Amino acid sequence: MITILTTGGTIEGLDYVGDKTINKTNVSIADFLESANVDFEYTIVSVFKKDSRAIKDDDREEIARKIEETNASKILITHGTFTMEDTAKYLGKLNLNKTIVLVGSFILGSSADTDAPFNLGYAISSLQLLKPDVYIAMNGQIFLWNNVSKNLETNKFERNE
């Protein structure tokens, strides 16, 4: 069983300017999974729907509570990319002893050329194979929580090495 925690962001088709949602579509993580005809047990829990720039430590605490409450040992978190690394670091320091993968998209989930389905599928596959810890899965790469940063110039995640 995989627990999927959703928090908003472009992967869910939410587009923002500043702190205001300017475009909200009907795309959902459930839609992506249904269209992919997945064959594993999962449950989806909406924690909140926020632009990740608005996610603060009290929100991260709520995510941690949801992780602790579930019996699942494998957790997927959909998250906006702006502060994804901050949430990964926050959760990584808690030593939750579960396999936790954060995933998002750089291109709006409702766009025809979105990277959301690829990233979501990659993250789910990775989640099933990784050992307990906190990771970011984006664009065909896996990053450990304590060795990742987002390069704002290239709009990609990279290792801190």
N, C-alpha and C positions, 0 to 999 in steps of 0.2 A: 504494500500500500504506500502510495506517495501522497503526501499532503502538499497542496499548492496554495501558497499564500499570495494574494494579489494586493498590490499597493498603488496601482495607477501607472502613470507614465505613458510614453509613446507606444509601447508594446500593446497597450489596451486601447489604442486609437484616441488617446487624449492629447490634444495639442494645446500648448500654453504660450502666452505672452506675459512675461512678468509672473505674477501669482494668480492670474485669471485664466480659467479654461476658456479657450476661444473656439475649440472644435471638439465635439464629443460625438463619436460614432457608435454604432451598435456592435462593433467587433468585441469579442471576449475571448479569454483563454479557452473557455469551453468550446467555442466555435472552432478555434484552431485544432483542438484535440479531436473534435467530432469529424472535421473534414479530413483529418489524417487517419481516421479509423483505428485509433490506438487500441491496444489490447492489454491493458494493465489496469489495476484498480487504483483509483485516485479520488481524492476529495478536494474541492476548491473552497477556500475560505477567503472572503474579501476582508482585509484588515482595514483599509481605507483607500481612497482614490485621490492621490496627491501628485503634483509635480514634485519630483525628487528634490528640487531646490528648496521646497517647503518642509521636507522631512527633517525633524529634529530628534534629539536623543529620547524625548518622551515617546515619540512615535516608534523609535527603534526598540525601546523598552516594551512597547505593546507587541511588536513583532516577536521579540524574545519570549514574551508570555505565551503567545499563540504556539510557538515552537515547543515550549515546555508542556503545554496542555495536551498536545497531540501524542497519541501512542506510536505514531509513525516514526521510524528512524531515518527516513529519507524525506527531506523537505526541499521543495522548489519555491523560490521567492521571485515573483515578477516585480521589477523595480525600474524606475527611471534611471538613466545612465549618469546624470549629473552628480549624484551623491551615492551611487552604488558602492563605490569603494569604501566610503565612510561607514555605510551600514555593514558591509562585510567585515571591516575591522572591528566595529562595535560587537558584532556577534562572535567573531573569532576569539576575542579576549574573554568571552564568557565560558568557554570550554563546555559547550552543551552536549557533547558526546553523541552527536547526530551528524549525518551527512547532509550538508546544507549547500545548495547551489543557487546563486542569484543570477538572473538573466533579464535582459531587456532588449530593446532595439534602438537603432539610431534613426531608422526611417519609420514614420507613423504606421502603426499596425493595420490601419485601414487602407493604406496605399497599395497599389498594384505591385510595386517593386519593393515592398517592405522586406526587411531581413528578419522579421519576427518569427515566421514559421521555421526557418532554418535554425535560428538561435534557440528557439523553444525545443525543437527536436534534439539538437545537439546537447542542450542542457539536461534533458530528460535521460538521454542515453548515458551521459557522463555520470549523472546522479546514481544510476544503478550500478556503476563500476567503481566509483571512488570510495576511499575509506573515510570514516567519520572525521570531518573538519569542515571549514567554510571556504567556499570557492566562488569565483565568478566565471561563468561560461559565456563567452561572446565571440562571434565571428570565427568559430572553429578553433578557439584557444581556451585553455583552462588556466586560471590564475588562482594561486593560493592567497587567502585574505591578507597575509602580511607581506606580500610581494607583488603588489599591483598598483598602478595609477592610471588615470585617464589622461591621455595626451590631447589637450584641447585643440592643438593645431591640426593633428591628423584625424581627430575624432575616433580614436581607437584606444583600447586598453593595452598596456604593456607592462613587462616586468620591471621592477626597480633596479635590477642588476647594473 
